[in-house]
């Protein structure tokens, strides 16, 4: 990891998050392609590696992409899952806040097309349609708390498992308020895009579905016995990514082995090695997402903001 310390400013640790931590003109690196993101600034890796740095949407998206890609092309994996990027929750929030009060218009606006594209694989790289996997891993940023939590959408259990690395008085209610928006909107769209037909879930007889209406919100189940942050430090993104890695591979997340600083170093090294290996091979695989179906939207001013 010597490369990340080269040309650092002497007072780099005291610089603001968005400031340059390296000497003049020393932070530019050859462009790295991570499928959903390109990186050509060494400060991006600085944020990953050093403590007291909050991982951004970009870092989370790349980490989730990396884990998703490893799983997709691993022939020995029996557990099938997929992940979602950070923009997904922006769409969920918008749809819930704007349309939920008017159920008749819930699927009339352009955001239904965006969610359908996620579900049917047209919005992300190295991804599979939702009906072909068991679970969906969704990163959620609690904007009021500047805090990351992990949610896992389980189709077999008809619920959302919530993994949060921090607990305090009043914290859970703020988190739950955001997650419940997801729990409300998801079943409506699964029904709208014929997910259950494609997934072959018999909602009339399935024990988790038969006593529920298709529009009933998913249950939200808070998961305990996972490593927790000692305070509101800026490691929540690190915790969330490691939760994904361990849960998707069936590994136990042991608190006494959880070292956020070591894990920051590990992921910075993994992604640097992955990025440079793709550079050396001139490999741009999975950069292009599948072609999207044609769509029409009558709320173009809003969908343009969320489009990617």
ABEGO torsion letter per residue (X at the ends): XAAAABGBBAAAAABBAABBABBBGAABBBBBBAGABBBABAAAAAAAABBGBBBBAAAAAAAAAAAAAAAAABAABABBBBBBBAAAAAAAAAAAAAAAABAAAAAABAAAAAAAAAAAGAABBGBBBAAABABBBBBBBBAAAGBBBBBBBBAAAGBBBBBBABBBBGAAAAAAAAAAAAAAAAAAAAAAAGAAAAAGBBAAABAAAAABBAABBBBBBBBBGBBBBABBBAAAAAAAAAAAAAAAAGBBBBAAABBAAAAAAAAAAAAAAAAAAAAAAGBABGABBBBBBBBBBABAAAAAAABX
